[in-house]
């Protein structure tokens, strides 16, 4: 009879060990899932006007560096757009640039043509750059500044 009780006790201990092991594995997977890097398209650095000081009537370009931060996933349908905060700054090229697909770690640098209006007064004006992309990626947004001096 003692051998039966001992065998049953060993089975209970074994089941407890298995249950604890499964629990540890599940918690580990949950923690990994919560801390893994998200697939993201990023604007690297600040969007660049080169020299941000411009005179009324002057043209310039705005260069934006876009990078797929994922090591394994391709970003699909990447679209970059620029939006000035005022009519003093005009986008003379298309205000949207379709990148399309961007492979893991790949980078592109779309260029937008910008014109400072002839009647612009001294001041600092914002141009917002947005990147949209299909899920599950996250897009990005940054604001760049252009200064008009007369």
C-alpha positions in Angstrom: 0.0 0.0 0.0 2.8 2.4 0.7 4.2 1.9 -2.8 0.9 2.9 -4.2 0.8 6.1 -2.1 4.4 6.8 -3.0 3.6 6.3 -6.7 0.6 8.6 -6.5 2.7 11.3 -4.7 5.3 11.1 -7.4 2.7 11.5 -10.1 1.3 14.6 -8.3 4.8 16.1 -8.0 5.4 15.3 -11.7 2.2 17.0 -12.7 3.0 20.1 -10.6 6.5 20.3 -12.2 5.0 20.1 -15.7 2.3 22.7 -14.9 5.0 25.1 -13.6 7.2 24.5 -16.7 4.3 25.2 -19.0 3.4 28.4 -17.0 7.0 29.6 -17.3 7.1 29.0 -21.0 3.8 30.9 -21.5 4.9 33.8 -19.4 8.1 34.0 -21.4 6.3 34.0 -24.7 3.9 36.8 -23.5 6.9 38.9 -22.3 8.7 38.4 -25.6 5.6 39.4 -27.5 5.2 42.6 -25.5 8.9 43.7 -25.9 9.6 42.7 -29.5 10.4 45.6 -31.7 7.4 46.9 -33.7 7.6 47.1 -37.4 8.0 50.8 -38.1 8.7 53.1 -41.0 10.8 56.0 -39.6 11.8 59.5 -40.8 15.6 59.4 -40.1 16.9 62.7 -38.7 15.1 65.9 -39.5 13.7 66.5 -43.0 16.3 68.8 -44.5 16.1 72.0 -46.5 19.8 72.3 -46.5 20.1 75.9 -45.4 16.7 76.6 -43.9 16.9 80.4 -44.3 15.2 81.5 -47.5 14.1 84.8 -49.1 10.7 85.6 -50.5 10.3 84.1 -54.0 13.2 81.6 -53.5 12.9 78.0 -54.4 14.4 75.1 -52.4 14.1 71.4 -51.9 13.0 69.4 -48.9 14.7 66.0 -48.6 13.3 63.3 -46.4 15.0 60.1 -45.4 12.6 57.2 -44.9 13.8 53.9 -43.5 12.1 50.5 -42.9 13.3 49.8 -39.3 12.3 46.1 -39.5 15.0 43.4 -40.0 12.6 40.9 -41.6 9.4 42.5 -42.9 8.7 44.4 -46.1 6.6 47.6 -45.7 3.9 47.8 -48.3 2.3 50.9 -49.9 4.6 53.5 -48.3 3.5 57.0 -49.0 5.3 60.2 -47.9 3.4 63.5 -47.9 4.4 67.1 -47.0 2.0 69.7 -45.7 3.0 73.4 -45.2 1.4 75.1 -42.2 0.6 78.2 -44.3 0.2 79.3 -47.9 3.5 81.3 -47.6 5.3 78.0 -48.2 4.1 76.2 -51.4 4.9 72.7 -52.5 5.6 73.1 -56.3 6.2 69.4 -56.9 3.6 66.7 -56.0 3.0 66.9 -52.3 2.9 63.1 -52.1 5.6 60.7 -53.0 4.7 57.0 -53.5 7.6 54.8 -52.4 5.6 51.6 -52.7 7.3 48.6 -51.0 10.3 49.1 -48.8 12.3 46.0 -47.9 13.8 45.3 -44.5 16.4 47.9 -43.5 15.9 49.7 -46.9 16.0 53.5 -47.1 14.7 56.0 -49.6 15.1 59.8 -49.8 12.2 61.5 -51.7 12.8 65.1 -52.6 10.0 67.8 -52.7 10.2 71.2 -54.4 9.3 74.1 -52.2 8.7 77.8 -53.0 8.6 80.7 -50.6 5.8 83.1 -51.7 6.9 86.5 -53.1 4.9 88.3 -50.4 6.3 86.3 -47.5 7.3 88.2 -44.4 10.0 87.4 -41.9 9.1 84.4 -39.9 9.4 80.8 -39.2 7.1 78.4 -40.9 6.4 74.7 -40.4 6.2 71.9 -43.0 4.9 68.6 -41.7 6.1 65.4 -43.2 3.9 62.3 -42.8 4.6 58.7 -43.7 1.7 56.3 -44.1 2.0 52.6 -44.6 -0.1 49.5 -44.6 -0.6 47.6 -41.3 0.9 46.0 -39.2 3.6 48.7 -39.7 3.5 52.0 -37.8 4.0 55.3 -39.8 5.8 58.4 -38.6 5.4 62.1 -38.6 7.8 65.0 -38.1 7.7 68.7 -38.6 10.5 70.7 -40.2 11.0 74.4 -40.0 11.9 76.9 -42.8 12.8 80.5 -41.9 12.0 83.3 -44.3 14.2 86.4 -44.1 13.9 89.5 -46.2 
